[in-house]
Amino acid sequence: MSQSWLAIRRFVLFAFAALFVVVAIPGLLPKSWSSTSQSFAQSTSRGDAVTAWNAIAVTTTQGPANPQARALGIVHAAVFDAVNAIDRRYTPYLVDTKAPGASAEAATAAAAHSILVKLYPAQQAALDKSLSDSLAKIADGKAKKDGLRVGKEVAEKVFAIRDKDGWNTKVDYKPGTEPGAWQPTPPANAAAVYPNWPTLTPFSFKSTDQFTTPPPPALDSPEYIKSLSEVQNIGGKNSKIRTADQTAAAIFWTVNTPVIWNAAARSAAIVKGNTLIENARLFALLNFAISDAYVAGYAVKYKYNLWRPITAIRAGSPGIPADPKWEPLLITPAHPDYISGHSVTSGAAERVLTKFFGSDDVKFNLTFPANAVTRYYTSYSQLVQENENARVWGGLHTRIADVQGTALGRQVGDYTIQNYLKPL
């Protein structure tokens, strides 16, 4: 068995051990949340066609986070324009058409299904079943037929536009060799992923130059030394200071951010009692911002190409003696440290949800991976802060990369909600 697979096996065993600790010790979960958890579980049955197809889309698109975010953006662009054609409340996004009297629920299902089948044809059987289940809840008649028609027509037009967004552009990227330059990281030592992502056509902004992110601090600066030392001490596999709850949070945040933030949005949408068109707008704005945050964030990543903590700690960095055997708690993804992809997308999502609902005060709980770690929150900003911490606790990012990632994401989120899908 290769050393890479041994390392992965050790990680999996360690992760499950950590999950057992979190789940098995009731004291780690706040007692005051028991009623909230129950009310959340009861509320999930009150969703509408948009929240239902959002959940279907998240499940269908599971895989690497960048393509998942793009796919969710395309799905909800089609859903929004289809629903808005029937219940015209906002400026259209890509397709300006009108279908008064059509079933918005049927349009939602048809639009989402059409996009997902085009993007994930291998899952057509499951998607066809979901479509059949959705349509069975809608009375037969002209409204249903018109809704199906407009949903499919809008989806065709949206897909034709987004299929040319540069998702498959080839970029020649070579890692550096000098101190501070990103290099493939163990155990897989995989090539850098998505160096082409800065070329993807955004859903909202025109150019990544619209946003500002400072360069990473010098390797010998007190700021960088402090940040790297923090990762070394608390993010190591054998850290003596990381708590069980911090370990649980680090594992929780291995889940793709589009999954986490769409779940948070569904929770809020259901509890707030949003209308169908409000949810169509909410999930479009949210997923535009998340996808665009990856575009902006990866532009920064591949501009500065900063090495990951594991590389810096093992090789030694100014003020940090070399520790060749150091291992992070979690396996390091194959792309540069600065800035954090989890943080840039979380910052964007937080800003959209806070501005959409007009408040950061919200109670919800999320469980990821499935039935494993449950986390409890009282605000979207708390979710963002935990993400920043978790990437450090997992040994994956310096805090500098997390904080600046969140800041850039908030700029993207602000721009998206300020300039798109505005009320008529």
Contacts in CASP RR format, 6 or more apart in sequence:
PFRMAT RR
TARGET T0000
AUTHOR 0000-0000-0000
METHOD contacts of the structure
MODEL  1
MSQSWLAIRRFVLFAFAALFVVVAIPGLLPKSWSSTSQSFAQSTSRGDAV
TAWNAIAVTTTQGPANPQARALGIVHAAVFDAVNAIDRRYTPYLVDTKAP
GASAEAATAAAAHSILVKLYPAQQAALDKSLSDSLAKIADGKAKKDGLRV
GKEVAEKVFAIRDKDGWNTKVDYKPGTEPGAWQPTPPANAAAVYPNWPTL
TPFSFKSTDQFTTPPPPALDSPEYIKSLSEVQNIGGKNSKIRTADQTAAA
IFWTVNTPVIWNAAARSAAIVKGNTLIENARLFALLNFAISDAYVAGYAV
KYKYNLWRPITAIRAGSPGIPADPKWEPLLITPAHPDYISGHSVTSGAAE
RVLTKFFGSDDVKFNLTFPANAVTRYYTSYSQLVQENENARVWGGLHTRI
ADVQGTALGRQVGDYTIQNYLKPL
1 9 0 8 1.000
3 187 0 8 1.000
4 186 0 8 1.000
4 187 0 8 1.000
4 188 0 8 1.000
4 189 0 8 1.000
5 187 0 8 1.000
6 187 0 8 1.000
7 186 0 8 1.000
7 187 0 8 1.000
7 327 0 8 1.000
7 331 0 8 1.000
8 187 0 8 1.000
8 331 0 8 1.000
11 330 0 8 1.000
11 331 0 8 1.000
14 237 0 8 1.000
14 329 0 8 1.000
15 251 0 8 1.000
18 244 0 8 1.000
18 247 0 8 1.000
18 248 0 8 1.000
18 251 0 8 1.000
19 248 0 8 1.000
19 251 0 8 1.000
19 372 0 8 1.000
19 373 0 8 1.000
21 244 0 8 1.000
21 247 0 8 1.000
21 248 0 8 1.000
22 28 0 8 1.000
22 244 0 8 1.000
22 245 0 8 1.000
22 247 0 8 1.000
22 248 0 8 1.000
22 373 0 8 1.000
23 372 0 8 1.000
23 373 0 8 1.000
25 244 0 8 1.000
28 244 0 8 1.000
28 245 0 8 1.000
28 248 0 8 1.000
29 374 0 8 1.000
29 376 0 8 1.000
30 376 0 8 1.000
33 363 0 8 1.000
33 365 0 8 1.000
33 376 0 8 1.000
36 363 0 8 1.000
36 364 0 8 1.000
36 365 0 8 1.000
36 376 0 8 1.000
37 365 0 8 1.000
37 374 0 8 1.000
37 376 0 8 1.000
40 267 0 8 1.000
40 271 0 8 1.000
40 364 0 8 1.000
40 365 0 8 1.000
43 267 0 8 1.000
43 270 0 8 1.000
43 271 0 8 1.000
44 266 0 8 1.000
44 267 0 8 1.000
44 270 0 8 1.000
46 270 0 8 1.000
46 273 0 8 1.000
47 266 0 8 1.000
47 269 0 8 1.000
47 270 0 8 1.000
48 105 0 8 1.000
48 274 0 8 1.000
48 276 0 8 1.000
48 279 0 8 1.000
49 104 0 8 1.000
49 105 0 8 1.000
49 108 0 8 1.000
49 109 0 8 1.000
49 134 0 8 1.000
49 276 0 8 1.000
50 79 0 8 1.000
50 83 0 8 1.000
50 108 0 8 1.000
50 269 0 8 1.000
50 276 0 8 1.000
50 279 0 8 1.000
50 280 0 8 1.000
50 283 0 8 1.000
51 266 0 8 1.000
51 269 0 8 1.000
51 270 0 8 1.000
51 279 0 8 1.000
51 283 0 8 1.000
52 134 0 8 1.000
53 75 0 8 1.000
53 79 0 8 1.000
53 108 0 8 1.000
53 109 0 8 1.000
53 112 0 8 1.000
53 113 0 8 1.000
53 130 0 8 1.000
53 134 0 8 1.000
54 72 0 8 1.000
54 76 0 8 1.000
54 262 0 8 1.000
54 265 0 8 1.000
54 266 0 8 1.000
54 283 0 8 1.000
55 262 0 8 1.000
55 266 0 8 1.000
56 112 0 8 1.000
56 116 0 8 1.000
56 127 0 8 1.000
56 130 0 8 1.000
57 71 0 8 1.000
57 72 0 8 1.000
57 75 0 8 1.000
57 76 0 8 1.000
57 112 0 8 1.000
57 116 0 8 1.000
58 68 0 8 1.000
58 72 0 8 1.000
58 258 0 8 1.000
58 259 0 8 1.000
58 262 0 8 1.000
58 263 0 8 1.000
60 116 0 8 1.000
60 120 0 8 1.000
60 123 0 8 1.000
60 126 0 8 1.000
60 127 0 8 1.000
61 67 0 8 1.000
61 68 0 8 1.000
61 71 0 8 1.000
61 72 0 8 1.000
61 116 0 8 1.000
61 119 0 8 1.000
61 120 0 8 1.000
61 258 0 8 1.000
62 68 0 8 1.000
62 256 0 8 1.000
62 259 0 8 1.000
63 256 0 8 1.000
64 193 0 8 1.000
64 194 0 8 1.000
65 256 0 8 1.000
65 257 0 8 1.000
65 258 0 8 1.000
65 294 0 8 1.000
65 341 0 8 1.000
65 345 0 8 1.000
66 193 0 8 1.000
66 194 0 8 1.000
66 197 0 8 1.000
66 294 0 8 1.000
66 298 0 8 1.000
67 167 0 8 1.000
68 256 0 8 1.000
68 258 0 8 1.000
68 259 0 8 1.000
69 258 0 8 1.000
69 287 0 8 1.000
69 290 0 8 1.000
69 291 0 8 1.000
69 294 0 8 1.000
69 345 0 8 1.000
70 162 0 8 1.000
70 165 0 8 1.000
70 167 0 8 1.000
70 200 0 8 1.000
70 291 0 8 1.000
70 294 0 8 1.000
71 115 0 8 1.000
71 116 0 8 1.000
71 119 0 8 1.000
71 120 0 8 1.000
72 258 0 8 1.000
72 262 0 8 1.000
72 287 0 8 1.000
72 290 0 8 1.000
72 291 0 8 1.000
73 203 0 8 1.000
73 284 0 8 1.000
73 287 0 8 1.000
73 288 0 8 1.000
73 290 0 8 1.000
73 291 0 8 1.000
74 115 0 8 1.000
74 119 0 8 1.000
74 158 0 8 1.000
74 159 0 8 1.000
74 162 0 8 1.000
75 111 0 8 1.000
75 112 0 8 1.000
75 115 0 8 1.000
75 116 0 8 1.000
75 287 0 8 1.000
76 280 0 8 1.000
76 283 0 8 1.000
76 284 0 8 1.000
76 286 0 8 1.000
76 287 0 8 1.000
76 288 0 8 1.000
77 93 0 8 1.000
77 94 0 8 1.000
77 158 0 8 1.000
77 162 0 8 1.000
77 203 0 8 1.000
77 284 0 8 1.000
77 288 0 8 1.000
78 95 0 8 1.000
78 111 0 8 1.000
78 112 0 8 1.000
78 114 0 8 1.000
78 115 0 8 1.000
78 151 0 8 1.000
78 154 0 8 1.000
78 155 0 8 1.000
78 158 0 8 1.000
78 159 0 8 1.000
79 107 0 8 1.000
79 108 0 8 1.000
79 111 0 8 1.000
79 112 0 8 1.000
79 280 0 8 1.000
79 283 0 8 1.000
79 284 0 8 1.000
80 90 0 8 1.000
80 93 0 8 1.000
80 280 0 8 1.000
80 281 0 8 1.000
80 283 0 8 1.000
80 284 0 8 1.000
80 421 0 8 1.000
81 92 0 8 1.000
81 93 0 8 1.000
81 94 0 8 1.000
81 95 0 8 1.000
81 96 0 8 1.000
81 97 0 8 1.000
81 111 0 8 1.000
81 154 0 8 1.000
81 158 0 8 1.000
82 95 0 8 1.000
82 104 0 8 1.000
82 107 0 8 1.000
82 108 0 8 1.000
82 110 0 8 1.000
82 111 0 8 1.000
82 147 0 8 1.000
82 150 0 8 1.000
82 151 0 8 1.000
82 154 0 8 1.000
82 155 0 8 1.000
82 280 0 8 1.000
83 104 0 8 1.000
83 107 0 8 1.000
83 108 0 8 1.000
83 276 0 8 1.000
83 277 0 8 1.000
83 280 0 8 1.000
84 90 0 8 1.000
84 92 0 8 1.000
84 93 0 8 1.000
84 277 0 8 1.000
84 280 0 8 1.000
84 281 0 8 1.000
85 92 0 8 1.000
85 95 0 8 1.000
85 97 0 8 1.000
85 98 0 8 1.000
85 99 0 8 1.000
85 102 0 8 1.000
85 107 0 8 1.000
85 150 0 8 1.000
85 154 0 8 1.000
86 99 0 8 1.000
86 100 0 8 1.000
86 101 0 8 1.000
86 102 0 8 1.000
86 103 0 8 1.000
86 104 0 8 1.000
86 107 0 8 1.000
86 147 0 8 1.000
86 150 0 8 1.000
87 104 0 8 1.000
87 276 0 8 1.000
87 277 0 8 1.000
88 98 0 8 1.000
88 100 0 8 1.000
88 424 0 8 1.000
89 277 0 8 1.000
89 281 0 8 1.000
89 423 0 8 1.000
89 424 0 8 1.000
90 277 0 8 1.000
90 281 0 8 1.000
90 421 0 8 1.000
90 422 0 8 1.000
90 423 0 8 1.000
90 424 0 8 1.000
91 420 0 8 1.000
91 421 0 8 1.000
91 422 0 8 1.000
91 424 0 8 1.000
93 284 0 8 1.000
93 420 0 8 1.000
93 421 0 8 1.000
94 157 0 8 1.000
94 158 0 8 1.000
94 161 0 8 1.000
95 153 0 8 1.000
95 154 0 8 1.000
95 157 0 8 1.000
95 158 0 8 1.000
97 150 0 8 1.000
97 153 0 8 1.000
97 154 0 8 1.000
99 107 0 8 1.000
99 146 0 8 1.000
99 147 0 8 1.000
99 149 0 8 1.000
99 150 0 8 1.000
101 143 0 8 1.000
101 146 0 8 1.000
102 143 0 8 1.000
102 146 0 8 1.000
102 147 0 8 1.000
102 149 0 8 1.000
102 150 0 8 1.000
103 138 0 8 1.000
103 143 0 8 1.000
103 144 0 8 1.000
103 146 0 8 1.000
103 147 0 8 1.000
103 148 0 8 1.000
104 147 0 8 1.000
104 276 0 8 1.000
104 277 0 8 1.000
105 134 0 8 1.000
105 137 0 8 1.000
105 138 0 8 1.000
105 276 0 8 1.000
106 134 0 8 1.000
106 135 0 8 1.000
106 138 0 8 1.000
106 143 0 8 1.000
106 144 0 8 1.000
106 145 0 8 1.000
106 146 0 8 1.000
106 147 0 8 1.000
106 148 0 8 1.000
106 151 0 8 1.000
107 147 0 8 1.000
107 148 0 8 1.000
107 150 0 8 1.000
107 151 0 8 1.000
107 154 0 8 1.000
108 134 0 8 1.000
108 151 0 8 1.000
108 276 0 8 1.000
108 280 0 8 1.000
109 131 0 8 1.000
109 134 0 8 1.000
109 135 0 8 1.000
109 148 0 8 1.000
110 131 0 8 1.000
110 147 0 8 1.000
110 148 0 8 1.000
110 149 0 8 1.000
110 150 0 8 1.000
110 151 0 8 1.000
110 152 0 8 1.000
110 155 0 8 1.000
111 151 0 8 1.000
111 152 0 8 1.000
111 154 0 8 1.000
111 155 0 8 1.000
111 158 0 8 1.000
112 155 0 8 1.000
113 127 0 8 1.000
113 128 0 8 1.000
113 130 0 8 1.000
113 131 0 8 1.000
114 151 0 8 1.000
114 152 0 8 1.000
114 155 0 8 1.000
114 156 0 8 1.000
114 159 0 8 1.000
115 155 0 8 1.000
115 158 0 8 1.000
115 159 0 8 1.000
116 123 0 8 1.000
116 127 0 8 1.000
117 123 0 8 1.000
117 124 0 8 1.000
117 127 0 8 1.000
118 155 0 8 1.000
118 159 0 8 1.000
120 127 0 8 1.000
135 144 0 8 1.000
135 148 0 8 1.000
138 144 0 8 1.000
162 201 0 8 1.000
164 201 0 8 1.000
165 200 0 8 1.000
165 201 0 8 1.000
166 196 0 8 1.000
166 199 0 8 1.000
166 200 0 8 1.000
166 201 0 8 1.000
167 200 0 8 1.000
168 196 0 8 1.000
169 196 0 8 1.000
169 199 0 8 1.000
169 200 0 8 1.000
170 196 0 8 1.000
171 195 0 8 1.000
171 196 0 8 1.000
171 199 0 8 1.000
173 192 0 8 1.000
173 195 0 8 1.000
173 302 0 8 1.000
175 181 0 8 1.000
175 182 0 8 1.000
175 183 0 8 1.000
175 184 0 8 1.000
175 192 0 8 1.000
175 305 0 8 1.000
176 182 0 8 1.000
176 183 0 8 1.000
176 305 0 8 1.000
177 183 0 8 1.000
179 219 0 8 1.000
179 307 0 8 1.000
179 315 0 8 1.000
179 317 0 8 1.000
180 219 0 8 1.000
180 306 0 8 1.000
180 307 0 8 1.000
180 311 0 8 1.000
180 312 0 8 1.000
180 317 0 8 1.000
181 305 0 8 1.000
181 306 0 8 1.000
181 307 0 8 1.000
182 192 0 8 1.000
182 305 0 8 1.000
182 306 0 8 1.000
182 307 0 8 1.000
182 308 0 8 1.000
182 311 0 8 1.000
182 335 0 8 1.000
182 336 0 8 1.000
182 337 0 8 1.000
183 307 0 8 1.000
183 311 0 8 1.000
184 190 0 8 1.000
184 191 0 8 1.000
184 192 0 8 1.000
184 334 0 8 1.000
185 308 0 8 1.000
185 310 0 8 1.000
185 311 0 8 1.000
185 332 0 8 1.000
185 334 0 8 1.000
186 310 0 8 1.000
186 332 0 8 1.000
187 331 0 8 1.000
188 331 0 8 1.000
188 334 0 8 1.000
190 334 0 8 1.000
191 334 0 8 1.000
192 302 0 8 1.000
192 334 0 8 1.000
192 335 0 8 1.000
192 336 0 8 1.000
193 333 0 8 1.000
193 334 0 8 1.000
193 335 0 8 1.000
194 298 0 8 1.000
194 335 0 8 1.000
195 298 0 8 1.000
195 302 0 8 1.000
197 294 0 8 1.000
197 295 0 8 1.000
197 298 0 8 1.000
197 299 0 8 1.000
198 208 0 8 1.000
198 295 0 8 1.000
198 297 0 8 1.000
198 298 0 8 1.000
198 299 0 8 1.000
198 302 0 8 1.000
200 294 0 8 1.000
200 295 0 8 1.000
202 291 0 8 1.000
202 292 0 8 1.000
202 295 0 8 1.000
202 296 0 8 1.000
203 287 0 8 1.000
203 288 0 8 1.000
203 291 0 8 1.000
203 292 0 8 1.000
203 416 0 8 1.000
203 420 0 8 1.000
204 288 0 8 1.000
204 289 0 8 1.000
204 292 0 8 1.000
204 412 0 8 1.000
204 415 0 8 1.000
204 416 0 8 1.000
204 419 0 8 1.000
204 420 0 8 1.000
205 211 0 8 1.000
205 292 0 8 1.000
205 296 0 8 1.000
205 412 0 8 1.000
205 415 0 8 1.000
205 416 0 8 1.000
208 295 0 8 1.000
208 296 0 8 1.000
208 297 0 8 1.000
208 299 0 8 1.000
208 300 0 8 1.000
210 415 0 8 1.000
211 296 0 8 1.000
211 408 0 8 1.000
211 411 0 8 1.000
211 412 0 8 1.000
211 415 0 8 1.000
212 411 0 8 1.000
213 297 0 8 1.000
213 300 0 8 1.000
213 339 0 8 1.000
213 404 0 8 1.000
213 405 0 8 1.000
213 407 0 8 1.000
213 408 0 8 1.000
214 404 0 8 1.000
215 304 0 8 1.000
216 224 0 8 1.000
216 304 0 8 1.000
216 306 0 8 1.000
216 337 0 8 1.000
216 338 0 8 1.000
216 400 0 8 1.000
216 401 0 8 1.000
216 404 0 8 1.000
217 223 0 8 1.000
217 224 0 8 1.000
217 400 0 8 1.000
218 224 0 8 1.000
219 312 0 8 1.000
219 317 0 8 1.000
219 318 0 8 1.000
220 318 0 8 1.000
220 319 0 8 1.000
223 400 0 8 1.000
224 317 0 8 1.000
224 398 0 8 1.000
224 400 0 8 1.000
225 317 0 8 1.000
225 318 0 8 1.000
225 319 0 8 1.000
225 320 0 8 1.000
227 398 0 8 1.000
227 399 0 8 1.000
227 400 0 8 1.000
228 309 0 8 1.000
228 312 0 8 1.000
228 313 0 8 1.000
228 317 0 8 1.000
228 320 0 8 1.000
228 398 0 8 1.000
229 320 0 8 1.000
230 392 0 8 1.000
230 398 0 8 1.000
230 399 0 8 1.000
231 309 0 8 1.000
231 313 0 8 1.000
231 328 0 8 1.000
231 392 0 8 1.000
231 395 0 8 1.000
231 397 0 8 1.000
231 398 0 8 1.000
231 399 0 8 1.000
232 309 0 8 1.000
232 313 0 8 1.000
232 320 0 8 1.000
232 323 0 8 1.000
232 326 0 8 1.000
233 239 0 8 1.000
233 241 0 8 1.000
234 241 0 8 1.000
234 242 0 8 1.000
234 246 0 8 1.000
234 392 0 8 1.000
234 393 0 8 1.000
234 395 0 8 1.000
235 242 0 8 1.000
235 250 0 8 1.000
235 328 0 8 1.000
235 329 0 8 1.000
235 392 0 8 1.000
235 393 0 8 1.000
235 394 0 8 1.000
235 395 0 8 1.000
236 242 0 8 1.000
236 326 0 8 1.000
236 327 0 8 1.000
236 328 0 8 1.000
236 329 0 8 1.000
236 394 0 8 1.000
236 395 0 8 1.000
237 327 0 8 1.000
237 328 0 8 1.000
237 329 0 8 1.000
238 327 0 8 1.000
239 329 0 8 1.000
242 250 0 8 1.000
242 329 0 8 1.000
242 393 0 8 1.000
246 389 0 8 1.000
246 390 0 8 1.000
246 393 0 8 1.000
247 329 0 8 1.000
247 393 0 8 1.000
248 373 0 8 1.000
248 375 0 8 1.000
249 375 0 8 1.000
249 386 0 8 1.000
249 389 0 8 1.000
249 390 0 8 1.000
249 393 0 8 1.000
250 329 0 8 1.000
250 330 0 8 1.000
250 390 0 8 1.000
250 391 0 8 1.000
250 393 0 8 1.000
250 394 0 8 1.000
250 395 0 8 1.000
251 330 0 8 1.000
251 369 0 8 1.000
251 372 0 8 1.000
251 373 0 8 1.000
252 366 0 8 1.000
252 368 0 8 1.000
252 373 0 8 1.000
252 375 0 8 1.000
252 390 0 8 1.000
253 260 0 8 1.000
253 342 0 8 1.000
253 386 0 8 1.000
253 387 0 8 1.000
253 390 0 8 1.000
253 391 0 8 1.000
254 330 0 8 1.000
254 369 0 8 1.000
255 368 0 8 1.000
255 369 0 8 1.000
257 290 0 8 1.000
257 341 0 8 1.000
257 342 0 8 1.000
257 345 0 8 1.000
257 346 0 8 1.000
257 349 0 8 1.000
257 387 0 8 1.000
258 287 0 8 1.000
258 290 0 8 1.000
258 345 0 8 1.000
259 368 0 8 1.000
260 366 0 8 1.000
260 368 0 8 1.000
260 383 0 8 1.000
261 286 0 8 1.000
261 290 0 8 1.000
261 345 0 8 1.000
261 346 0 8 1.000
261 349 0 8 1.000
261 353 0 8 1.000
262 283 0 8 1.000
262 286 0 8 1.000
262 287 0 8 1.000
263 366 0 8 1.000
263 368 0 8 1.000
264 349 0 8 1.000
264 353 0 8 1.000
264 364 0 8 1.000
264 366 0 8 1.000
264 377 0 8 1.000
264 380 0 8 1.000
264 383 0 8 1.000
265 282 0 8 1.000
265 283 0 8 1.000
265 286 0 8 1.000
265 349 0 8 1.000
265 353 0 8 1.000
267 364 0 8 1.000
267 366 0 8 1.000
268 353 0 8 1.000
268 357 0 8 1.000
268 362 0 8 1.000
268 364 0 8 1.000
269 278 0 8 1.000
269 279 0 8 1.000
269 282 0 8 1.000
269 283 0 8 1.000
271 362 0 8 1.000
271 364 0 8 1.000
272 357 0 8 1.000
274 282 0 8 1.000
281 421 0 8 1.000
282 356 0 8 1.000
284 421 0 8 1.000
285 352 0 8 1.000
285 356 0 8 1.000
285 416 0 8 1.000
285 417 0 8 1.000
285 420 0 8 1.000
285 421 0 8 1.000
286 349 0 8 1.000
286 352 0 8 1.000
286 353 0 8 1.000
286 356 0 8 1.000
288 416 0 8 1.000
288 420 0 8 1.000
289 348 0 8 1.000
289 349 0 8 1.000
289 351 0 8 1.000
289 352 0 8 1.000
289 409 0 8 1.000
289 412 0 8 1.000
289 413 0 8 1.000
289 416 0 8 1.000
289 417 0 8 1.000
290 345 0 8 1.000
290 348 0 8 1.000
290 349 0 8 1.000
292 348 0 8 1.000
292 412 0 8 1.000
292 413 0 8 1.000
292 416 0 8 1.000
293 341 0 8 1.000
293 344 0 8 1.000
293 345 0 8 1.000
293 347 0 8 1.000
293 348 0 8 1.000
293 349 0 8 1.000
293 408 0 8 1.000
293 409 0 8 1.000
293 412 0 8 1.000
293 413 0 8 1.000
294 341 0 8 1.000
294 344 0 8 1.000
294 345 0 8 1.000
296 344 0 8 1.000
296 408 0 8 1.000
296 409 0 8 1.000
296 411 0 8 1.000
296 412 0 8 1.000
297 339 0 8 1.000
297 341 0 8 1.000
297 344 0 8 1.000
297 405 0 8 1.000
297 408 0 8 1.000
297 409 0 8 1.000
298 335 0 8 1.000
298 341 0 8 1.000
300 338 0 8 1.000
300 339 0 8 1.000
300 405 0 8 1.000
300 408 0 8 1.000
301 335 0 8 1.000
301 336 0 8 1.000
301 338 0 8 1.000
301 339 0 8 1.000
301 341 0 8 1.000
302 336 0 8 1.000
304 336 0 8 1.000
304 338 0 8 1.000
305 336 0 8 1.000
306 336 0 8 1.000
306 337 0 8 1.000
306 338 0 8 1.000
306 401 0 8 1.000
307 336 0 8 1.000
307 337 0 8 1.000
308 332 0 8 1.000
308 336 0 8 1.000
308 337 0 8 1.000
308 396 0 8 1.000
308 397 0 8 1.000
309 328 0 8 1.000
309 332 0 8 1.000
309 337 0 8 1.000
309 395 0 8 1.000
309 396 0 8 1.000
309 397 0 8 1.000
309 398 0 8 1.000
310 326 0 8 1.000
310 327 0 8 1.000
310 328 0 8 1.000
310 332 0 8 1.000
310 395 0 8 1.000
312 320 0 8 1.000
313 320 0 8 1.000
313 322 0 8 1.000
313 323 0 8 1.000
313 326 0 8 1.000
314 322 0 8 1.000
314 323 0 8 1.000
314 324 0 8 1.000
314 325 0 8 1.000
314 326 0 8 1.000
315 322 0 8 1.000
316 322 0 8 1.000
316 323 0 8 1.000
328 394 0 8 1.000
328 395 0 8 1.000
328 396 0 8 1.000
329 393 0 8 1.000
329 394 0 8 1.000
329 395 0 8 1.000
330 394 0 8 1.000
330 395 0 8 1.000
330 396 0 8 1.000
332 395 0 8 1.000
332 396 0 8 1.000
333 396 0 8 1.000
337 397 0 8 1.000
337 398 0 8 1.000
337 401 0 8 1.000
338 398 0 8 1.000
338 400 0 8 1.000
338 401 0 8 1.000
338 404 0 8 1.000
339 401 0 8 1.000
339 402 0 8 1.000
339 404 0 8 1.000
339 405 0 8 1.000
339 408 0 8 1.000
340 388 0 8 1.000
340 391 0 8 1.000
340 396 0 8 1.000
340 397 0 8 1.000
340 401 0 8 1.000
340 402 0 8 1.000
340 405 0 8 1.000
340 406 0 8 1.000
341 405 0 8 1.000
342 387 0 8 1.000
342 391 0 8 1.000
342 397 0 8 1.000
342 402 0 8 1.000
343 384 0 8 1.000
343 387 0 8 1.000
343 388 0 8 1.000
343 391 0 8 1.000
343 397 0 8 1.000
343 401 0 8 1.000
343 402 0 8 1.000
343 403 0 8 1.000
343 404 0 8 1.000
343 405 0 8 1.000
343 406 0 8 1.000
343 409 0 8 1.000
344 405 0 8 1.000
344 406 0 8 1.000
344 408 0 8 1.000
344 409 0 8 1.000
344 412 0 8 1.000
345 409 0 8 1.000
346 383 0 8 1.000
346 384 0 8 1.000
346 387 0 8 1.000
346 406 0 8 1.000
346 409 0 8 1.000
347 384 0 8 1.000
347 405 0 8 1.000
347 406 0 8 1.000
347 409 0 8 1.000
347 410 0 8 1.000
347 412 0 8 1.000
347 413 0 8 1.000
348 409 0 8 1.000
348 410 0 8 1.000
348 412 0 8 1.000
348 413 0 8 1.000
348 416 0 8 1.000
349 380 0 8 1.000
349 413 0 8 1.000
350 380 0 8 1.000
350 381 0 8 1.000
350 383 0 8 1.000
350 384 0 8 1.000
350 406 0 8 1.000
350 410 0 8 1.000
351 409 0 8 1.000
351 410 0 8 1.000
351 412 0 8 1.000
351 413 0 8 1.000
351 414 0 8 1.000
351 417 0 8 1.000
352 413 0 8 1.000
352 416 0 8 1.000
352 417 0 8 1.000
353 380 0 8 1.000
354 360 0 8 1.000
354 380 0 8 1.000
354 381 0 8 1.000
355 414 0 8 1.000
355 417 0 8 1.000
356 417 0 8 1.000
360 379 0 8 1.000
360 380 0 8 1.000
360 381 0 8 1.000
361 378 0 8 1.000
361 379 0 8 1.000
362 377 0 8 1.000
362 378 0 8 1.000
362 379 0 8 1.000
362 380 0 8 1.000
363 376 0 8 1.000
363 377 0 8 1.000
363 378 0 8 1.000
364 377 0 8 1.000
365 374 0 8 1.000
365 375 0 8 1.000
365 376 0 8 1.000
365 377 0 8 1.000
366 374 0 8 1.000
366 375 0 8 1.000
366 377 0 8 1.000
367 373 0 8 1.000
367 374 0 8 1.000
367 375 0 8 1.000
375 386 0 8 1.000
377 383 0 8 1.000
377 386 0 8 1.000
384 406 0 8 1.000
387 402 0 8 1.000
387 406 0 8 1.000
388 399 0 8 1.000
388 402 0 8 1.000
388 403 0 8 1.000
388 406 0 8 1.000
389 402 0 8 1.000
391 397 0 8 1.000
391 401 0 8 1.000
391 402 0 8 1.000
392 398 0 8 1.000
392 399 0 8 1.000
392 402 0 8 1.000
END
